[in-house]
Structure formats: C-alpha cells, structure tokens
Amino acid sequence: MKLAPAIAAAALDVQLPIHASQGSVSSVIRAVCDTEPSRFELFDPPYSNYFYSDCHSAAQVVVTSPLASSNPNYITPRFLVAWPAGDSGVVSFFESQDDSSGPLGISLVNASDSSNSLEPIYEASEDENPFVGVSGYLQLNTSATLTVPILGSIRSIRDYINSRRLNPSFQDSIRYSAVDDGGVFLTRLWLDNETTTSLSFTPVSENGAVAIRDTAVDFEAGTYRFNASFNYPQLEQAPPERILVPGAADESPQLAQALAFLSYSDKILAGAWRFLTYFGRDSMISLLLLEPVLASGQGSIWEGGIGAVLERINRADGSAAHEETIGDYATYVNSRNNLPSDAPVYDYKMIDTDYFLPVVLADYFVKNEAGRDRVSDFFARNATENPDNSDLTFHQLALLNAEKIMRNTAAFASSGGQVAANLIHLKSGQSVGEWRDSGSGLGGGRIPYDVNTALVPAGLRAIAALSRAGIFPEHPEWLVLADEYAQIWEDETLRFFRVSISPGEAQELVDGYITSNDFPFPSLSDTIESNVTFYGVALSGDEANSPVRVVNTDDCFRHFLLNTTNQPELSSFLRQTTDHILNSYPVGLSSDVGLFVASAAYAGSAGYARNFGRSAYHGTVVWSWQLSMMAAGLERQLGRCEDGGDVPDFCNAEELYGRVVQAYNRLWDLIEANEQNLSGEVWSWNYEEDRFAAIPLGTLNPTESNIRQLWSLTFLAVRRNDLYSVE
C-alpha cells in the first residue's frame, strides 16, 4: 500500500446547494467548522481509498479499478462511498461497453481549483437533519454502464458483494431522473420514511454524456462530477487530545490519522470501509493493545469504547454484544420481525466478547490512575443507547456480565468438574463464536481453544481484581472465588487441546500436504527432528471431543492476557509457540509475509487444507492484529523475567529463555518486513521466485480486506523492545 500525504485545508466555509434544485431542502445555511478537515489517501491496487472528515461528517470513498491480473469474478469496476453515521453508503458497479478498448479504468481526478480529491457537502435545513456527504470528479477511460447501484446501508452492499443477490426491499425504491445539466440523479428514501440518500453524476468534459435506460445508466468516456449525500444524524468525532497521549502519533502519524477517523465520542468503529460500526471484540482488543498510548479520563476513547460495550449488554443474561445493526438495515431487520422500529439490533451470538469486558474494565479502572479516579462517576451513568437498558446504570450492566461469567465457569471449576462437557461451547445453532468467525474458521469445532484456555481465566482474574477494588460489593465472595476459578481454568484446560505428533508421522503429513495440494514450495519436512506439538484451534464438540488439528496463532491470547504459574506447563507452552514462529511454513507458521494464522499441514485432511487455504478469511493468511498481540504477549512473558524475585522457571533455563528471545526477534523481523501491510485487516500471498509475496485477500475472495482496521492500528503502541534485541 502506498500512503499519499495528507492535504491540509483552510477551515471549512462552503455553500453547496446541490439538493435545493431537487426540492429536498427548504433553505441553505452556510456551514463553518472551526478546525481544519482531515484528508488522506491510501492506495492498495486495485483499490484507491480517499478519506474526508470535518466537524459535520466523515466519509470514505473507495474506487476499484481492476488490474490486468485481477480475477473478474471478484474484482469489478466500482465506485463506493461509506459513511460511519448509520453504517451507511452508496455504491455503483460499472461494466465496460466496449471490450475492444481494453478494461474499464475508473479513477478520481483532483479538482483544478483546490487540488483536492474530495470536497464536503453540507446543506442545513431548519426542520430536519442536514444533508452531508462528499463531491468530486470521477473519470472513466472508456464508455461504461452503471449496472447496479445500491443506496442506503453498508450491510446491503456487503451482502451483495458476497452473494451477488440484490434485495428488492432496498432496490425497488431507487429513483432515477435526468437533470438539466445532462447528468443523472439517483435517490432513495430509506425504510424509515425520513432519511434520503442521493447520488448524482454530471458530465464536465466535452465528450461526457449520460443516458438512462430503465435501471441502467450509460456513460461515455469522460469526467463526471459526483455528489453523494444523505440526511441521517451524524456521529460526534472524538477530538485528538481524547484519543492519544501527547507525542504518541509522532512516529506513526498515518496510523493516528486512521485511528482518529474510527474514533467517536460514544464508540470506536471496527474498520474502513466494511465495518464502520461497533464491534465489541474489536474495540476491546484494540483498547488492551493500545493501552500505553491512549488518552484517559472523562470523554476519552477509553471511556467511549468501554461505554459502548456496556450500553449494548443484553440485560436478560449479561451477554456483551458482538455487533450492532443500525440505520436503514436495522429498520429492515425489525420489519422482518414485525417490529415497526428504527431501533438498533444487537448480535449476541459470540461467546468470547463476554470475557473481554471484565479484562478491559480492570485494565482501566484498576490499573490506570485516571481510570481509578473515574470509577464512581462512570459507573453511575445511565445507559442511553440501547432502549432496553434505559433504566440501568453502567454498574448494573457490568455486574450482569460478571454474574454471567461466574455462572458459566462454575461447573468446570467445581470438584471433579474438569471435563470437556463443562468447557465453554459455541451457542446452540451457531457455527461461530469467537474471532475466527467465518463458516470454516474453527474447522467445524464447537469448543474454541482461545476462549477456554485464555479468555475465560483472564476474565475471572479481572473479576477478582475488580472485586478487590470495591466495584462489585454485591458479591464479596468473588474476592477469593474468582481467583480460585481462574486458577483451575488456567491449569486444567490446555490438555484438552494438546496435539503431539511423532517426527515420522509429522514428516509424512507435511509431505502429503504439499503433494496433494500441488504447492510450489518445499515441504521442509527434513527439518522435523522431534515431536511436533501444538494446541488445536478447537475441540470437535462431539462425544470424542478431539482437537481440530490446525496449527494456529491463538497462543497469543494466553501469552498476552495471563501470567500462568504452572511452571512445567508454562515452559512447554512457550517452547511450542517458539517452534511455530522459528519454523517456516509448512512446518511452522512463519513466512515472508508474516505468521499465518492457521495451517492444516498436520491435519491429514483435504477438506481442512481447502478450508484453511490462502483464499480463506481465517486460513493460511496473515492478520495484522495477531502479529501485534503475539509480539506484545511474548514481550509480556519476557518481562516477567525482569521483575526480580520469584520469576518463572523458563527465565533461568538458558536454552529456553534464549529461544523465546530468538522467536520474539524473528517475529519482529517479519513484522518490520511487512510494514506496508500492517494497517490493513488481513492479507494473502502468491508464491513467486521462491518467496511468498503479499497480495490483497480480495483478489482471491469476495470478502475483501479493510484498508484500515481498528485492531491493526495497535502498532501505535506495540513496538519492538530493544531490551530483547540480539546481534
């Protein structure tokens, strides 16, 4: 990805009455912002991304112009605008009218008077929400047809991209009209009967021309001015001083700029463009990893992020919400449930999100000095976001969550209760439940490794810490009981997931994996000289409860969230983690493009090899935040050796300690070698000239990666520690 420098601009002072001629707005009011807008551009061919935000609104524009090597099944010419407010957007899919002229190329052209790619739209109204959006110039290099427009919800756009099916509930209400200046005006009234999204294209070059044919629009080659706007209530962006501590952005201003785009007063957004809304897991992992550089106190991103999770707690059972559905799509979902409502809809199917919440609460309200000073005021706040929680305080909501955790973990912690049946399972009827939330992300498993061996005991330790701080006086027994539960979960869960394979069998499995999949790279099986040990990504959940034999990076959760005390187990666990980092794929997980989050090299299954391949969302691909958490986790374990006193046994085992240091540096070498990819969500690879080369996942899969993902910005805080450098 290539980062274009941000373009500074004077304070916004514009008057753009683009809707007045359509009769949508009764009056036009001058719009002034006291601060300069933020503009930046990011390029990851075939995607070009343009960001704009000011005191009124924020927008991301994504222009997709296929490369000669692009797979036309996944990559087609596309113009997209995404707005965080309401998780809203518009998209136009184009097709070339003349294949003999070569592939259709589309691009933005900077305005001649300002040299900016995007300019703001703001039209205030005396009696309704203002119309806000962006305008600019789109260039087509050959004649084209706008075949599919979608106006309203990002969720609708994502659904179409993944399935290529259009929803008539949205599409049938799009209106097409010609305008006096030779352009086309598309508009759609949302299902709430209040909000309108509009998109227009007007020719500005001599050869440009537009013709409407029913629901298709023909364009001649040329340059067109576009206006994209809507009148939905906007979010309040968090000011910079409430996001990062002073100086935190100095080394990585581009990361800080992206974090600011995703940060709002009442929530943090997960990623641009596909997930411009609340995701509980993403928010809390990001808060934990970014902790050293985050601003704290009233109005900070800390409190906005934590408050967003508490607001969305399910009061019936204490579950934390994974995701929210808002805006136009919320109205649609409610209508399908016979509810005439625009209220948000919350998704509670994930099981991991519950356990992150007490960890984040303890990190801020117990360990952070500013957070400790905020306990009384913060927990006294009333919920305002979720209508179902309007009579509950943040304290009551946090208590509901903690009570759920204590209930659900009691059986395994009971005398003789350490059996697989008492581990935390996916919810009935669900095939996903933690971060590997694609259909095959757990290989069909029902009992996730990360949740049971790391998140549960970490959540219990946090409940104990919060109780000692006086935050849960309703349950004085938790001061001791939560720690007792945690100790059992720490010490007794790993064994269920452990896989150990003899050298001979491991060599055969890896060789078979290479040959059966016709991979062009060597198996490296001759480097296997001892048992291969790893912890399966999940347990099957059937009577056998056997591990899903997929090597994975989820060790990072235990390294980052826990300081375990079972010394033989800790040493063994660290050793197998270092093996996967120091050994190259397919023997281990390391490659030129980073650590792969999963490998089916030892599964002995063609189905696993296919489902965990390089085109799979949670397959043999690299996720930036997993690199970040693994680096932070290994540093945290090494840091235990610096504390003095009663240090873990591995600290005094010269060979093992040296191996952990070696793995830490190997990991950082891979991170630094892939710096240009780190801010994105996930990337895949081609094997070229005896090396793995990074490519966008979207070139192999309709599920494209976000150019900026919240938890991928955590390298603002996670940095190489020179204390553990090696010559």
Residue pairs with C-beta under 8 A, 6 or more apart in sequence:
1 42
1 43
1 44
1 676
1 677
1 679
1 680
1 707
2 42
2 43
2 44
3 40
3 41
3 42
3 43
3 254
4 40
4 41
4 42
4 43
5 40
6 38
6 39
6 40
6 253
6 257
7 39
7 40
7 115
7 116
8 36
9 36
9 37
9 39
9 114
9 116
10 36
11 32
11 33
11 34
11 35
11 36
12 31
12 32
12 33
12 36
12 37
12 54
12 55
12 56
12 120
12 122
13 30
13 31
13 32
14 31
14 119
14 120
14 122
15 28
15 30
15 31
16 119
16 120
16 121
16 122
16 123
16 135
17 25
17 28
17 123
18 121
18 123
18 131
18 135
18 200
18 227
18 229
19 25
19 123
19 131
19 198
19 229
20 28
20 123
21 179
21 180
22 185
22 187
22 198
24 131
24 196
24 198
24 231
25 123
25 124
25 125
25 131
26 125
26 126
26 127
27 124
27 125
27 126
28 123
28 124
29 123
29 124
29 125
29 126
29 130
31 56
31 120
31 122
31 124
31 130
33 54
33 55
33 56
34 55
35 54
35 55
37 52
37 53
37 54
37 120
38 51
38 52
38 53
38 54
38 257
38 260
38 261
39 50
39 51
39 52
39 116
39 117
39 118
40 51
40 254
40 257
40 258
41 48
41 49
41 50
41 51
41 117
42 48
42 49
42 51
42 707
42 708
43 49
44 680
44 696
44 707
45 65
45 67
46 64
46 65
46 66
46 67
46 70
46 75
46 699
47 62
47 63
47 64
47 696
47 698
47 704
47 707
48 62
48 63
48 64
48 65
48 107
48 108
49 60
49 61
49 62
49 272
49 273
49 707
49 708
50 60
50 61
50 62
50 63
50 108
50 117
50 118
50 136
51 58
51 59
51 60
51 61
51 257
51 258
51 261
51 272
52 58
52 59
52 60
52 61
52 118
52 120
52 134
53 59
53 237
53 260
53 261
54 120
55 237
56 120
56 122
56 130
56 132
56 234
57 83
57 85
57 120
57 122
57 132
57 133
57 234
58 83
58 84
58 85
58 235
58 237
58 261
59 81
59 82
59 83
59 118
59 133
59 134
59 228
60 81
60 82
60 83
60 261
60 272
60 273
60 276
61 79
61 80
61 81
61 82
61 108
61 117
61 118
61 134
61 136
62 78
62 79
62 80
62 81
62 82
62 273
62 707
63 78
63 79
63 80
63 106
63 107
63 108
63 138
64 75
64 76
64 77
64 78
64 79
64 80
64 106
65 77
65 104
65 105
65 106
65 107
66 72
66 75
66 76
66 77
66 103
66 104
67 75
68 103
69 699
70 699
71 699
71 700
73 702
74 698
74 699
74 700
74 701
74 702
74 704
75 698
75 699
76 93
76 94
76 95
77 93
77 94
77 95
77 96
77 104
77 105
77 106
77 144
78 91
78 92
78 93
78 94
78 106
79 91
79 92
79 94
79 106
79 138
79 226
80 89
80 90
80 91
80 92
80 157
80 273
81 89
81 90
81 91
81 133
81 134
81 199
81 228
82 88
82 89
82 154
82 272
82 273
82 276
83 89
83 133
83 230
83 232
83 276
84 235
84 262
84 264
84 269
84 276
84 277
85 230
85 232
85 233
85 234
85 235
85 327
86 153
86 195
86 230
86 232
86 233
86 326
86 327
86 328
87 153
87 154
87 155
87 276
87 277
87 325
87 326
87 327
87 329
88 152
88 153
88 154
88 197
88 230
88 232
88 327
88 328
89 150
89 152
89 153
89 154
89 157
89 273
90 149
90 150
90 151
90 152
90 197
90 199
90 228
91 148
91 149
91 150
91 157
92 146
92 148
92 149
92 199
93 146
93 147
93 148
93 149
94 104
94 106
94 140
94 144
94 145
94 146
94 147
94 219
95 104
95 144
95 145
95 147
96 103
96 104
96 142
96 143
96 144
97 142
97 143
97 144
97 145
97 218
98 142
98 143
101 141
101 142
101 143
102 142
104 140
104 141
104 142
104 144
105 140
105 141
105 142
106 138
106 139
106 140
106 141
106 144
107 138
107 139
108 117
108 118
108 136
108 137
108 138
108 139
109 136
109 137
109 138
109 139
109 223
110 116
110 117
110 137
111 117
111 119
111 136
111 137
116 136
117 136
118 134
118 135
118 136
119 134
119 135
119 136
120 132
120 133
120 134
120 135
121 131
121 132
121 133
121 134
121 135
121 227
121 228
121 229
122 130
122 131
122 132
123 130
123 131
123 132
123 229
124 130
125 131
125 231
128 194
128 231
129 195
129 231
129 232
129 233
129 234
130 231
131 196
131 198
131 229
131 230
131 231
132 229
132 230
132 231
132 234
133 227
133 228
133 229
133 230
134 227
134 228
134 229
135 225
135 226
135 227
135 228
136 225
136 226
137 204
137 223
137 224
137 225
137 226
138 201
138 223
138 224
138 225
138 226
139 222
139 223
139 224
140 219
140 220
140 221
140 222
140 223
140 224
141 221
142 221
143 218
143 219
143 220
143 221
144 218
144 219
144 221
145 216
145 217
145 218
145 219
146 201
146 216
146 217
146 218
146 219
147 216
148 160
148 166
149 174
149 186
149 199
150 156
150 157
150 160
150 166
150 170
150 171
151 170
151 174
151 186
151 187
151 188
151 197
151 198
151 199
152 170
152 188
152 190
152 197
152 327
152 328
152 329
153 170
153 327
153 328
153 329
153 332
154 273
154 274
154 276
154 277
155 325
155 329
156 167
156 170
156 328
156 329
158 274
159 165
159 167
160 166
160 167
161 702
161 704
162 702
162 703
167 332
169 191
169 332
170 188
170 328
170 332
173 188
173 189
174 186
174 187
174 188
174 215
175 186
175 187
175 188
176 184
176 185
176 186
176 212
176 215
176 217
177 184
177 185
177 187
177 212
178 184
178 185
178 210
178 212
179 185
179 200
179 202
181 202
181 203
182 202
182 203
182 208
182 209
182 210
183 200
183 201
183 202
183 203
183 210
183 224
183 225
184 200
184 201
184 210
184 212
184 217
185 198
185 199
185 200
186 198
186 199
186 200
187 196
187 197
187 198
187 199
188 196
188 197
188 198
189 195
189 196
190 196
190 197
190 327
190 328
190 331
191 328
191 331
191 332
191 335
192 328
192 331
192 342
195 230
195 231
195 232
195 327
195 328
196 230
196 231
197 229
197 230
198 227
198 228
198 229
198 230
199 226
199 227
199 228
200 226
200 227
201 210
201 217
201 219
201 224
201 225
201 226
202 210
202 224
202 225
202 226
202 227
203 209
203 210
203 220
203 222
203 223
203 224
204 222
204 223
204 224
204 225
205 222
205 223
205 224
206 222
207 220
207 221
207 222
208 219
208 220
208 221
208 222
208 223
208 224
209 219
209 220
209 222
210 217
210 218
210 219
210 220
210 224
211 217
211 218
212 218
232 327
235 264
235 265
235 266
235 267
236 264
236 265
236 266
237 260
237 263
237 264
237 265
238 260
238 263
238 264
238 265
238 299
238 300
238 301
238 304
240 249
240 256
240 260
241 295
242 295
242 299
242 300
242 301
242 304
243 256
243 259
243 260
243 263
243 294
243 295
243 300
243 301
244 256
244 259
244 293
244 294
244 295
244 716
245 293
245 294
245 295
248 256
248 293
248 716
248 717
249 255
249 256
249 257
249 716
252 715
252 716
254 679
255 679
255 713
255 715
255 716
256 716
258 272
258 679
258 708
258 713
259 710
259 713
259 716
261 272
261 708
262 268
262 269
262 270
262 271
262 272
262 276
262 708
262 710
262 713
263 269
263 301
263 304
264 304
265 299
265 304
266 304
266 307
266 308
266 311
266 385
267 278
267 283
267 304
267 305
267 307
267 308
268 278
268 282
268 283
268 286
268 287
268 301
268 304
268 305
268 308
268 710
269 275
269 276
269 277
269 278
269 710
270 276
270 277
270 278
270 279
270 282
270 283
270 709
270 710
270 711
271 282
271 681
271 706
271 708
271 709
271 710
271 712
272 706
272 707
272 708
272 709
273 706
273 707
274 704
274 706
275 282
275 706
275 709
277 323
277 324
277 326
278 308
278 312
278 321
278 323
278 324
279 322
279 323
279 710
280 308
280 309
280 312
280 320
280 321
280 322
280 323
280 350
280 353
280 356
280 357
281 322
281 350
281 352
281 353
281 356
281 434
281 435
282 709
282 710
282 711
283 305
283 308
283 309
283 710
284 305
284 309
284 353
284 356
284 357
284 359
284 360
285 356
285 625
285 629
285 711
285 714
286 305
286 625
286 710
286 711
286 713
286 714
287 294
287 301
287 302
287 305
287 306
287 360
287 363
287 364
288 356
288 359
288 360
288 363
288 560
289 625
289 628
289 629
289 632
289 711
289 714
289 717
289 718
290 713
290 714
290 716
290 717
291 363
291 368
291 717
292 717
293 716
293 717
294 300
294 301
294 302
294 717
295 301
295 302
296 302
296 303
296 364
296 368
296 370
296 371
297 303
297 370
297 373
297 374
298 374
298 377
300 370
302 364
302 368
302 371
303 364
303 374
303 378
305 360
306 360
306 361
306 364
306 378
307 378
307 381
307 394
308 385
309 320
309 321
309 353
309 357
309 360
310 357
310 383
310 394
310 397
310 398
311 383
311 384
311 385
311 386
311 389
311 397
312 320
312 321
312 324
312 346
312 385
312 386
312 389
313 319
313 320
313 321
313 386
313 389
313 397
313 398
313 400
313 401
314 320
314 321
314 346
314 348
315 388
315 389
315 392
315 397
315 400
317 400
317 404
318 354
318 400
318 401
318 402
318 403
318 404
318 405
319 348
319 353
319 354
319 401
319 404
320 348
320 353
320 354
320 356
320 357
320 401
321 346
321 347
321 348
321 353
322 347
322 348
322 349
322 350
322 353
323 346
323 347
324 344
324 345
324 346
324 347
325 333
325 344
325 345
325 346
325 347
326 344
326 345
330 341
330 342
330 343
330 344
330 345
331 341
331 342
333 345
334 340
334 341
334 342
334 343
334 345
343 387
344 385
344 386
346 386
349 427
349 430
349 432
349 433
350 432
350 433
350 434
350 437
351 424
351 425
351 426
351 427
351 433
351 434
351 448
351 451
352 433
352 434
352 435
352 448
352 450
352 451
352 455
354 401
354 404
354 405
354 459
355 405
355 451
355 455
355 456
355 458
355 459
356 455
356 459
357 398
357 401
357 459
358 398
358 401
358 402
358 405
358 459
358 462
358 463
358 466
359 455
359 458
359 459
359 462
359 561
361 398
361 462
361 466
361 471
362 461
362 462
362 465
362 466
362 469
363 462
364 371
365 371
365 372
365 374
365 375
365 378
365 466
365 469
365 471
366 372
366 465
366 466
366 468
366 469
372 469
375 469
375 471
378 394
379 393
379 394
379 395
379 398
379 471
380 393
380 394
380 395
381 393
381 394
382 390
382 391
382 392
382 393
382 394
383 389
383 390
383 392
383 393
383 394
383 397
384 390
389 397
395 471
398 471
398 472
399 472
399 474
402 463
402 466
402 472
402 475
402 478
403 475
405 456
405 459
405 460
405 463
406 460
406 463
406 475
406 478
406 481
406 482
406 485
408 424
409 424
409 456
409 460
409 485
409 489
410 485
411 417
411 422
412 418
412 419
412 422
412 423
412 488
412 489
412 492
412 493
413 484
413 485
413 488
413 489
414 422
418 488
418 492
420 447
420 496
420 539
420 545
423 447
423 452
423 493
423 496
423 539
424 447
424 448
424 451
424 452
424 456
425 446
425 447
425 541
426 432
426 433
426 442
426 446
426 447
426 448
426 541
427 433
431 439
431 442
431 444
432 438
432 439
432 441
432 442
433 448
433 451
434 442
434 448
434 450
434 451
434 455
435 450
436 442
436 448
436 537
436 597
436 598
436 618
437 618
438 616
438 617
438 618
438 703
440 611
440 612
440 616
440 618
441 617
441 618
442 448
442 537
442 538
442 548
443 537
443 538
443 548
443 550
443 600
443 603
443 608
443 611
443 612
444 540
444 548
445 536
445 537
445 538
445 539
445 540
445 541
445 548
446 538
446 539
446 540
446 541
446 542
447 496
447 538
447 539
447 540
447 541
447 545
448 537
448 538
449 497
449 535
449 536
449 537
449 538
449 539
449 552
449 554
450 554
450 557
452 489
452 493
452 496
452 497
453 489
453 493
453 494
453 497
453 535
453 557
453 558
454 554
454 557
454 558
454 561
454 562
455 557
455 561
456 489
456 493
457 486
457 487
457 489
457 490
457 493
457 562
458 486
458 557
458 561
458 562
460 482
460 483
460 485
460 486
460 489
461 482
461 483
461 486
461 562
463 472
463 478
463 482
464 478
464 479
464 480
464 482
464 483
464 486
466 472
467 475
467 476
467 478
467 479
467 482
468 479
472 478
487 565
490 562
490 564
490 565
490 566
491 564
491 566
491 569
494 535
494 569
494 573
496 539
496 545
496 547
497 535
497 536
497 538
497 539
497 547
498 533
498 534
498 535
498 547
499 533
499 534
499 535
499 536
499 547
499 549
499 602
500 531
500 532
500 533
501 509
501 531
501 532
501 533
501 602
502 531
503 528
503 529
503 530
503 531
503 532
506 525
506 528
506 531
506 532
506 602
507 525
507 526
507 528
509 601
509 602
509 603
509 604
510 523
510 524
510 525
510 528
510 586
510 587
510 601
510 602
511 523
511 525
512 604
513 519
513 523
513 586
513 600
513 601
513 602
513 603
513 609
514 521
514 522
514 523
514 586
516 606
516 609
517 609
517 613
519 586
519 687
520 687
521 586
521 687
521 690
521 692
523 586
523 587
524 583
524 584
524 586
524 587
525 587
527 583
527 587
528 587
532 579
532 587
532 602
533 572
533 575
533 576
533 579
534 551
534 552
534 576
534 580
534 602
535 547
535 552
535 554
535 555
535 576
536 547
536 548
536 549
536 550
536 552
537 548
537 550
537 552
537 554
537 598
538 547
538 548
539 545
539 546
539 547
539 548
540 546
540 547
540 548
548 603
548 608
549 600
549 602
549 603
549 604
549 605
549 608
550 598
550 599
550 600
550 603
550 608
550 612
551 580
551 588
551 589
551 598
551 599
551 601
551 602
552 589
552 597
552 598
552 599
553 580
553 589
553 595
553 596
553 597
553 598
553 623
553 626
553 630
555 573
555 576
555 577
555 580
555 630
555 633
556 626
556 629
556 630
556 633
557 629
557 633
558 564
558 573
558 633
559 574
559 577
559 630
559 633
559 634
559 636
559 637
560 629
560 630
560 632
560 633
560 636
561 633
563 636
563 637
563 640
564 570
564 573
565 648
567 648
567 649
567 650
568 649
570 648
570 649
570 650
571 648
571 649
571 650
571 653
571 656
574 637
574 650
574 656
574 660
575 656
575 659
577 634
577 663
578 659
578 660
578 662
578 663
579 588
580 588
580 589
580 590
580 595
581 588
581 589
581 590
581 595
581 630
581 663
581 666
581 667
582 588
582 590
582 659
582 662
582 663
582 666
583 589
583 590
584 590
584 591
585 591
585 596
585 599
585 601
585 620
585 692
586 599
586 601
587 601
589 595
589 596
589 597
589 599
590 666
590 670
591 622
591 670
591 685
591 692
592 670
592 673
592 685
592 691
592 692
592 693
593 622
593 674
593 677
593 683
593 685
593 692
593 693
593 694
594 622
594 627
594 670
594 671
594 674
594 677
594 683
594 694
595 622
595 626
595 627
595 630
595 667
595 670
596 620
596 621
596 622
597 618
597 619
597 621
597 622
597 623
597 626
598 612
598 616
598 618
598 619
598 620
598 621
599 612
599 620
600 608
600 609
600 611
600 612
600 620
603 609
603 612
611 619
612 618
612 619
612 620
613 619
613 620
614 620
614 621
614 684
614 685
614 700
615 684
615 697
615 700
615 701
616 701
617 682
617 697
617 701
617 703
620 684
620 685
621 682
621 683
621 684
621 685
621 697
622 674
622 677
622 682
622 683
622 684
622 685
622 694
623 681
623 682
623 712
624 677
624 678
624 679
624 680
624 681
624 682
624 709
624 711
624 712
624 715
625 709
625 711
625 712
625 714
627 667
627 670
627 671
627 678
628 711
628 712
628 714
628 715
628 718
629 714
630 667
631 664
631 667
631 668
631 671
631 718
631 720
632 718
634 660
634 663
634 664
634 667
635 664
635 721
635 724
637 648
637 660
638 660
638 661
638 664
638 721
638 724
640 647
640 648
640 651
641 647
641 648
641 650
641 651
641 657
642 723
650 656
650 657
650 660
651 657
661 724
661 726
662 726
664 724
665 724
665 725
665 726
668 720
671 678
671 715
671 720
672 720
674 694
677 683
677 694
678 712
678 715
679 707
679 708
679 709
679 712
679 713
679 715
680 705
680 706
680 707
680 708
680 709
680 712
681 705
681 706
681 709
681 712
682 697
682 705
683 694
683 695
683 696
683 697
683 705
684 694
684 695
684 696
684 697
684 699
684 700
684 701
685 692
685 693
685 694
685 695
686 692
686 693
686 695
687 693
696 704
696 705
697 703
697 704
697 705
698 704
698 705
